[in-house]
Amino acid sequence: MPVNLTAPLAASLLDIEGLRIGVTEAGIRKTNRKDLTVVLMDEGASVAGVFTQNRFCAAPVQVCREHLALSDTNSAGGIRAMVINTGNANAGTGEDGLKRARSTCRTLAEKLGLAPQQILPFSTGVIMESLPHDRIAAGLDAAIGDAKTSHWLRAAEAIMTTDTVPKAFSKQIQISGKTISITGISKGAGMIRPNMATMLGFMATDACVAPEAIQQLATELANGSFNCVTVDGDTSTNDSFVVIATNKAGNTPISTWASADGAVLKAAMMEVARLLAQAIVRDGEGATKFISIQVDGGKTSEECRKVAYAIAHSPLVKTAFFASDPNLGRILAAVGYAGIDDLDQTKIDLFLDDVNVATQGGRNPNYQESDGQLVMKQSEIMVRVVLGRGQVSETVWTCDLSYDYVKINADYRS
Amino acid sequence: MPVNLTAPLAASLLDIEGLRIGVTEAGIRKTNRKDLTVVLMDEGASVAGVFTQNRFCAAPVQVCREHLALSDTNSAGGIRAMVINTGNANAGTGEDGLKRARSTCRTLAEKLGLAPQQILPFSTGVIMESLPHDRIAAGLDAAIGDAKTSHWLRAAEAIMTTDTVPKAFSKQIQISGKTISITGISKGAGMIRPNMATMLGFMATDACVAPEAIQQLATELANGSFNCVTVDGDTSTNDSFVVIATNKAGNTPISTWASADGAVLKAAMMEVARLLAQAIVRDGEGATKFISIQVDGGKTSEECRKVAYAIAHSPLVKTAFFASDPNLGRILAAVGYAGIDDLDQTKIDLFLDDVNVATQGGRNPNYQESDGQLVMKQSEIMVRVVLGRGQVSETVWTCDLSYDYVKINADYRS
């Protein structure tokens, strides 16, 4: 059961002019499930991606990077389509995996009258098994035939693996009198510790964004959203996050994010990106609680994030949340091993929502375990650590560790 | 059920002349369990310790460091006793915790006619609760009265927390015609990712070791044993490892480990230290399998250990071992995010025991899943990763992640 997250209604998602989505059942791993998605873009879209930092990155990630580097939105050579399969990650597949990813791009390019480098491929699923690119090729006509502007929810469903609900959000804003729509989808529930992006996240807007400004937008959105979540600390081989501006809304093209229009658009897209990223945690494998970990009073962002991730990844902390057990010394222990060499434990304060659990590195004399217990029973919990070293704050989002996490991951392939 | 580990027989453990152990039930957290141990040493023992790198280190760890720094084995001021309690870690307890640890040392020193700095205190158990030092004080007479050279097994039992079996090993060797005995005990099953030492490990020998040589021995033993194991990646606040030479065996005192006698003694003590460290993994919370992770072909020890720990800490890898599921791509993913920036995935080979699973970063064409499955079903598994970057190898030991890990840690305090 995801934590305070329900499937979106198709009607709640905004179409993005200039972008159509088609889905089909290609039988990639299992039958009777939507597992192949194509995203078709009109000429002239601005496209950027952010990808996993895992050195064992999957073949499609390597091909995406190549194709984005080759693409030139100002000519007819820009990115025009994406092809996404579930059921197989095409990772840990060596040279043969690269060939299969390229073959998929080539086949789709031929069907659409494009060059292969105008296609971005994405795969998610089991690692180290050969991608059945023949089945993907056989399904492409049906996916293309299904393509409609209104198919965002179908795509959100088709990219799911161990996700229990599809993840999709929209937002509408006004920029200089023009109505701008933003829609995004994401997937992922395990092997989640994005390092530059989540497993799969796609966002599009019809706003006009200059091609030279889109990569910075994608990077900043990823850093403020997908790069702040973790389920199990496992950075996937396939993490990919793509931002598309179809350039259809008629606004003056945004070329800098410091402009008024740029700031408004970025803030709105960040809101959607955070909802998408948090949705992954809410639907984390076995999750029963959504936990925000805010670290205040650090000298640098890096040290705040080290502490937040040490807490977020501690199996002892995560099981205590699952049990609603205010065994909060485990949080202090995680702060201590987070890797800040000159940490002074006598300056540390710990809060659970508004309850001051520890002060100056020791138990707060006024702390009542019953107060901690009440917070621990909530489905949404804020852990706040004050380091007393500086002025920087960072927040990451995570979930608890339950029996079901073990069950899901012990049974995943069966 | 620990993995291939049974409780030792008291008769299998060697007495160490010059060192007596007494145990009692002090009712520190629960009644009817041995929870207080004193170790009494004759004058003239060489003693060294290695302690947690957790910056939130417990009060007793801070006091141990102080007392070891003050001690002078050559005068009458050397370390003469240790006092160890379970049920309460005296960590996350601030200034008050330090006072209570010092008070325990003072009380024991008075009873023994020693100075407080001749006592080393150790605590293990729940974090962030006040140490009941009055109950410890009340139990000291009974513990002292119980002291006998033959009580190693009683101590191994009395220091257990979530351990299911006591951990103790002995070994006898000859050095220059003298018979030397070595005995050690350890405890720990969760919050185990020692960083300089395990939760608690104590080793003693009757060999004569010069005081100036004992710290190097303790450090090298820790690095080759307790610093190579992990259960859940959580570095405890209380990790402590103490090595004692009672200097009773009559051998020429060892002043350098490069000598023939030194090399023999160190090798024998390392053997016992590794058994003690591995016993912690075998009895890891919820463990059903003992897994050795060997990383070959690295440029440095540090990068080999990074890769080994990334694998050993991955919840996805650990749950796959629990399920006996050869979902080995998860291991490649962990190698990829271990933090080696210039890792070339096309040079990576992966073996499961003798089965070559992946070669040149992709699935070995000759690999049969049935072969991997056979190895995964074993209770002892060797994972070997070849990085293809250099000549260095490192090994760490870990266990799988089962339902019972979650159950034990969700229920720990109840």
Contacts between the chains, C-beta under 8 A, distances in Angstrom:
chain1	res1	chain2	res2	distance
A	53	B	337	7.2
A	54	B	333	6.4
A	54	B	336	4.0
A	54	B	337	4.6
A	55	B	335	7.7
A	55	B	336	4.4
A	55	B	337	7.3
A	55	B	338	8.0
A	55	B	340	6.5
A	55	B	341	7.6
A	55	B	343	4.0
A	55	B	345	6.1
A	56	B	332	5.0
A	56	B	333	5.8
A	56	B	335	5.9
A	56	B	336	2.6
A	56	B	337	7.6
A	56	B	343	7.8
A	56	B	345	5.0
A	56	B	348	7.6
A	56	B	361	7.2
A	57	B	336	6.9
A	57	B	345	7.7
A	89	B	329	7.3
A	91	B	329	6.4
A	91	B	332	7.4
A	91	B	333	7.1
A	92	B	329	4.5
A	92	B	332	4.3
A	92	B	333	7.5
A	92	B	358	6.4
A	92	B	361	7.0
A	92	B	362	6.4
A	92	B	363	6.7
A	93	B	362	5.1
A	93	B	363	6.5
A	94	B	346	6.9
A	94	B	360	5.7
A	94	B	361	5.1
A	94	B	362	2.2
A	94	B	363	7.2
A	95	B	346	7.6
A	95	B	360	7.7
A	95	B	362	6.8
A	96	B	362	6.3
A	97	B	362	6.5
A	126	B	327	7.2
A	126	B	329	6.7
A	127	B	327	7.6
A	127	B	329	2.4
A	127	B	330	6.6
A	127	B	332	6.5
A	127	B	333	6.1
A	128	B	328	6.1
A	128	B	329	3.4
A	128	B	332	6.4
A	128	B	358	6.8
A	128	B	362	7.8
A	128	B	363	5.2
A	129	B	329	7.7
A	129	B	363	7.4
A	130	B	363	7.5
A	190	B	316	6.7
A	191	B	316	5.8
A	191	B	330	7.6
A	191	B	333	6.8
A	193	B	337	7.8
A	195	B	337	6.8
A	232	B	314	7.8
A	232	B	315	4.4
A	232	B	316	6.5
A	233	B	313	7.2
A	233	B	314	7.5
A	233	B	315	7.0
A	234	B	314	5.4
A	234	B	315	6.7
A	234	B	316	5.0
A	234	B	330	7.5
A	234	B	333	6.6
A	234	B	334	7.0
A	234	B	337	7.3
A	235	B	333	7.4
A	235	B	336	7.6
A	235	B	337	3.8
A	236	B	333	6.7
A	237	B	329	7.8
A	237	B	332	7.5
A	237	B	333	5.0
A	237	B	336	6.1
A	313	B	233	7.3
A	314	B	232	7.8
A	314	B	233	7.5
A	314	B	234	5.4
A	315	B	232	4.4
A	315	B	233	7.0
A	315	B	234	6.7
A	315	B	315	7.3
A	315	B	401	7.6
A	315	B	405	7.1
A	315	B	409	7.0
A	316	B	190	6.7
A	316	B	191	5.8
A	316	B	232	6.5
A	316	B	234	5.1
A	316	B	409	5.8
A	319	B	405	7.6
A	319	B	406	5.4
A	319	B	409	3.8
A	319	B	410	4.9
A	320	B	409	7.1
A	320	B	410	7.4
A	322	B	406	6.9
A	322	B	410	5.4
A	323	B	409	7.6
A	323	B	410	3.5
A	323	B	411	6.7
A	323	B	414	8.0
A	325	B	410	6.9
A	325	B	412	7.4
A	325	B	413	5.9
A	325	B	414	7.3
A	327	B	126	7.2
A	327	B	127	7.6
A	327	B	412	6.7
A	327	B	413	5.6
A	328	B	128	6.1
A	329	B	89	7.3
A	329	B	91	6.4
A	329	B	92	4.5
A	329	B	126	6.8
A	329	B	127	2.4
A	329	B	128	3.4
A	329	B	129	7.6
A	329	B	237	7.8
A	330	B	127	6.5
A	330	B	191	7.7
A	330	B	234	7.6
A	332	B	56	5.1
A	332	B	91	7.4
A	332	B	92	4.2
A	332	B	127	6.5
A	332	B	128	6.4
A	332	B	237	7.5
A	333	B	54	6.4
A	333	B	56	5.8
A	333	B	91	7.1
A	333	B	92	7.5
A	333	B	127	6.1
A	333	B	191	6.8
A	333	B	234	6.6
A	333	B	235	7.4
A	333	B	236	6.7
A	333	B	237	4.9
A	334	B	234	7.0
A	335	B	55	7.7
A	335	B	56	5.9
A	336	B	54	4.0
A	336	B	55	4.4
A	336	B	56	2.6
A	336	B	57	6.9
A	336	B	235	7.6
A	336	B	237	6.0
A	337	B	53	7.2
A	337	B	54	4.6
A	337	B	55	7.3
A	337	B	56	7.6
A	337	B	193	7.8
A	337	B	195	6.9
A	337	B	234	7.3
A	337	B	235	3.8
A	338	B	55	8.0
A	340	B	55	6.4
A	341	B	55	7.5
A	343	B	55	4.0
A	343	B	56	7.7
A	345	B	55	6.1
A	345	B	56	5.0
A	345	B	57	7.7
A	346	B	94	6.9
A	346	B	95	7.5
A	348	B	56	7.6
A	358	B	92	6.4
A	358	B	128	6.8
A	360	B	94	5.7
A	360	B	95	7.7
A	361	B	56	7.3
A	361	B	92	7.0
A	361	B	94	5.1
A	362	B	92	6.4
A	362	B	93	5.2
A	362	B	94	2.2
A	362	B	95	6.8
A	362	B	96	6.3
A	362	B	97	6.5
A	362	B	128	7.8
A	363	B	92	6.7
A	363	B	93	6.5
A	363	B	94	7.2
A	363	B	128	5.1
A	363	B	129	7.4
A	363	B	130	7.5
A	401	B	315	7.6
A	401	B	406	6.3
A	402	B	406	6.4
A	403	B	403	5.4
A	403	B	406	5.2
A	403	B	407	7.2
A	405	B	315	7.1
A	405	B	319	7.6
A	405	B	406	7.5
A	406	B	319	5.4
A	406	B	322	6.9
A	406	B	401	6.3
A	406	B	402	6.4
A	406	B	403	5.2
A	406	B	405	7.5
A	406	B	406	6.0
A	407	B	403	7.2
A	409	B	315	7.0
A	409	B	316	5.7
A	409	B	319	3.8
A	409	B	320	7.0
A	409	B	323	7.6
A	410	B	319	4.9
A	410	B	320	7.4
A	410	B	322	5.4
A	410	B	323	3.5
A	410	B	325	6.9
A	411	B	323	6.7
A	412	B	325	7.4
A	412	B	327	6.7
A	413	B	325	5.9
A	413	B	327	5.5
A	414	B	323	8.0
A	414	B	325	7.3
